[in-house]
Amino acid sequence: MVAQMHLKKMVEAMDSEFPLTEAVQRALLSVDRQAFVPTGFAHMAYKLDALPMHSDQWISSPLTVAKMTQHLELGGVDSVLEVGCGSGYQAAILAQMVRRVFTIERIEPLLREARERFRRLGMDNIITRYDDGQRGWKEYAPFERIIFSATADRVPQVLFDQLAEGGILVAPINQDGLQIITRYYKRKGHITSEAIEPCLFVPVLDGTRHT
């Protein structure tokens, strides 16, 4: 009950800064962010702050997660691919809104922890993979939506190839010294894009990491 009260206040604070759809609000209220933050930061779980994790990674601000989720336009969507699982919080929010979430993480200890959180919370519609997410996940492609939870200089062509016709890809892109949330559309095989707003994410890195 206490956690639900804190979640409600968190979502209200986000909605006052960035109007959220009812579907996104319901998803945020369905996932206790405290389950995804490091123990030492539990007292900050419901604040609108990014928080540090191990392996030099961060759990994004819940406001950023809400924005990225809303920018995906998930109404009627079946499957989403996430590049950069991290703590698993973004995937957990997506899992409230679509039938299947495919999430890839390149740092093995982070993925082990995220898998345990999903198991503990009974989120059995999240499929995980240890790999460099920039390669995508060809076996389950095409994906109606793809989301980057890390910033990149560009989106690899292989991910556009794995995006379904009519699909949307949302990614933070480095541009002129800033990170810009950018939304890409695939229409008749062609990719168009629009810049949405500045943001701050950890960078996409190549390869995998065991520690």
C-alpha positions as CSV (number, residue, x, y, z in Angstrom):
1,M,0.0,0.0,0.0
2,V,2.8,2.4,0.9
3,A,4.7,1.6,-2.3
4,Q,1.5,2.1,-4.4
5,M,1.1,5.6,-2.7
6,H,4.7,6.5,-3.7
7,L,4.2,5.2,-7.2
8,K,1.0,7.3,-7.6
9,K,2.8,10.4,-6.5
10,M,5.7,9.6,-8.9
11,V,3.4,9.2,-11.8
12,E,1.5,12.4,-10.9
13,A,4.8,14.3,-10.8
14,M,5.7,12.9,-14.2
15,D,2.4,13.7,-15.7
16,S,2.7,17.3,-14.6
17,E,5.9,17.6,-16.5
18,F,5.0,15.5,-19.5
19,P,1.3,14.6,-20.1
20,L,1.1,10.8,-20.1
21,T,-1.5,8.6,-21.8
22,E,-3.7,6.5,-19.5
23,A,-2.0,3.3,-20.9
24,V,1.4,4.5,-20.0
25,Q,0.2,5.7,-16.5
26,R,-1.3,2.2,-15.9
27,A,2.0,0.5,-16.9
28,L,4.0,2.8,-14.6
29,L,1.6,2.1,-11.7
30,S,1.9,-1.6,-12.3
31,V,5.7,-1.9,-11.8
32,D,7.3,-1.0,-8.4
33,R,10.5,0.9,-9.4
34,Q,12.1,0.1,-6.1
35,A,12.5,-3.5,-7.2
36,F,14.9,-2.3,-9.9
37,V,17.1,0.1,-8.1
38,P,20.2,-0.8,-6.0
39,T,19.5,-1.4,-2.3
40,G,21.4,1.6,-1.2
41,F,19.2,3.9,-3.3
42,A,15.8,2.4,-2.3
43,H,14.9,5.7,-0.5
44,M,15.2,7.4,-4.0
45,A,13.3,4.8,-6.0
46,Y,10.3,7.1,-6.5
47,K,12.1,10.3,-7.3
48,L,12.5,11.4,-10.9
49,D,16.2,10.8,-10.9
50,A,18.5,8.5,-12.8
51,L,20.4,6.3,-10.3
52,P,23.8,4.6,-10.5
53,M,24.1,0.8,-10.7
54,H,27.2,-1.3,-10.8
55,S,29.2,-1.9,-14.0
56,D,29.3,1.9,-14.6
57,Q,25.6,1.8,-15.7
58,W,22.5,3.8,-14.7
59,I,18.8,3.1,-14.3
60,S,17.1,5.8,-16.3
61,S,14.9,8.4,-14.7
62,P,11.3,7.1,-14.6
63,L,10.3,10.2,-16.5
64,T,12.7,9.3,-19.3
65,V,11.3,5.7,-19.4
66,A,7.8,7.1,-19.5
67,K,8.7,9.4,-22.4
68,M,10.5,6.7,-24.4
69,T,7.5,4.3,-23.8
70,Q,5.0,6.9,-25.0
71,H,7.1,7.9,-28.1
72,L,6.9,4.2,-29.2
73,E,3.1,4.5,-29.7
74,L,2.3,1.0,-28.5
75,G,-1.4,0.8,-29.1
76,G,-2.1,-2.6,-30.7
77,V,1.5,-3.6,-30.8
78,D,2.5,-7.3,-30.2
79,S,6.3,-7.3,-29.9
80,V,9.1,-4.9,-28.9
81,L,12.8,-5.3,-29.1
82,E,14.9,-3.4,-26.5
83,V,18.6,-2.8,-27.0
84,G,20.2,-2.4,-23.6
85,C,18.2,-4.2,-20.8
86,G,20.2,-2.6,-17.9
87,S,18.2,-3.0,-14.7
88,G,15.2,-4.3,-16.6
89,Y,12.9,-1.4,-15.6
90,Q,12.2,-0.2,-19.1
91,A,11.4,-3.8,-20.3
92,A,9.1,-4.3,-17.3
93,I,7.1,-1.2,-18.2
94,L,6.9,-2.3,-21.9
95,A,5.8,-5.8,-20.7
96,Q,2.6,-4.2,-19.2
97,M,1.6,-2.9,-22.6
98,V,2.6,-5.5,-25.2
99,R,2.4,-9.3,-25.5
100,R,6.1,-9.9,-25.8
101,V,9.3,-7.9,-25.0
102,F,12.6,-9.1,-26.3
103,T,15.5,-7.4,-24.5
104,I,19.3,-7.7,-25.0
105,E,22.0,-6.8,-22.6
106,R,25.8,-6.9,-23.3
107,I,26.9,-7.0,-19.6
108,E,26.3,-10.4,-18.2
109,P,26.0,-9.6,-14.4
110,L,23.3,-6.9,-15.2
111,L,21.3,-9.4,-17.3
112,R,21.5,-12.0,-14.5
113,E,20.0,-9.6,-12.0
114,A,17.4,-8.4,-14.5
115,R,16.3,-12.0,-15.2
116,E,16.0,-12.6,-11.4
117,R,13.8,-9.5,-11.0
118,F,11.6,-10.6,-13.9
119,R,11.3,-14.1,-12.4
120,R,10.5,-12.8,-8.9
121,L,7.8,-10.4,-10.3
122,G,6.3,-13.1,-12.5
123,M,7.0,-11.3,-15.8
124,D,7.1,-14.2,-18.1
125,N,6.5,-12.3,-21.3
126,I,10.0,-10.8,-21.3
127,I,12.5,-12.8,-23.3
128,T,16.2,-12.0,-22.6
129,R,19.4,-12.5,-24.5
130,Y,23.1,-11.9,-23.6
131,D,24.6,-10.3,-26.7
132,D,25.6,-7.1,-28.3
133,G,22.1,-5.6,-29.0
134,Q,23.3,-3.7,-32.0
135,R,23.1,-7.0,-33.9
136,G,19.4,-7.3,-33.1
137,W,17.6,-10.6,-32.7
138,K,17.1,-12.1,-36.2
139,E,15.3,-15.2,-35.0
140,Y,12.3,-13.2,-33.7
141,A,12.3,-10.4,-36.3
142,P,10.6,-8.5,-37.6
143,F,9.7,-6.3,-34.6
144,E,6.9,-3.8,-34.7
145,R,8.8,-1.5,-32.3
146,I,12.5,-1.2,-31.4
147,I,13.8,0.9,-28.5
148,F,17.4,1.8,-27.6
149,S,18.0,2.2,-23.9
150,A,21.5,3.6,-24.6
151,T,22.7,6.4,-26.9
152,A,24.3,5.8,-30.3
153,D,26.0,7.7,-33.1
154,R,23.7,6.0,-35.5
155,V,21.2,3.1,-35.7
156,P,22.8,0.0,-37.3
157,Q,21.2,-0.9,-40.7
158,V,20.6,-4.5,-39.4
159,L,18.1,-3.1,-36.9
160,F,16.2,-1.2,-39.5
161,D,16.2,-4.4,-41.5
162,Q,14.6,-6.1,-38.4
163,L,12.0,-3.4,-38.0
164,A,8.6,-4.4,-39.4
165,E,7.0,-2.5,-42.2
166,G,5.0,0.3,-40.6
167,G,7.2,0.0,-37.5
168,I,8.7,2.6,-35.2
169,L,12.2,2.7,-33.7
170,V,13.1,5.1,-30.9
171,A,16.7,5.8,-29.9
172,P,18.8,8.5,-28.3
173,I,21.2,9.7,-31.0
174,N,24.4,11.8,-30.6
175,Q,23.9,14.9,-32.6
176,D,25.9,18.2,-32.5
177,G,27.2,17.5,-29.0
178,L,23.8,16.5,-27.7
179,Q,21.8,13.3,-27.2
180,I,18.5,13.6,-29.0
181,I,15.6,11.2,-28.6
182,T,14.9,10.4,-32.3
183,R,11.9,8.5,-33.7
184,Y,12.3,6.6,-36.9
185,Y,9.5,5.3,-39.1
186,K,9.6,2.5,-41.7
187,R,7.2,3.1,-44.5
188,K,7.3,1.1,-47.8
189,G,10.9,0.1,-47.0
190,H,12.0,3.7,-46.5
191,I,13.2,5.2,-43.2
192,T,12.3,8.7,-42.1
193,S,13.1,10.3,-38.8
194,E,12.1,13.1,-36.5
195,A,14.1,14.7,-33.6
196,I,12.0,14.9,-30.4
197,E,14.0,16.3,-27.5
198,P,17.4,16.2,-25.7
199,C,18.0,13.4,-23.2
200,L,20.9,11.7,-21.3
201,F,21.8,8.0,-21.6
202,V,24.9,5.9,-21.2
203,P,26.5,5.1,-24.6
204,V,26.0,2.0,-26.6
205,L,29.3,-0.1,-26.6
206,D,30.4,-2.8,-28.9
207,G,30.7,-6.5,-27.9
208,T,29.8,-8.2,-24.7
209,R,31.2,-8.1,-21.2
210,H,31.3,-10.9,-18.6
211,T,32.0,-8.8,-15.5
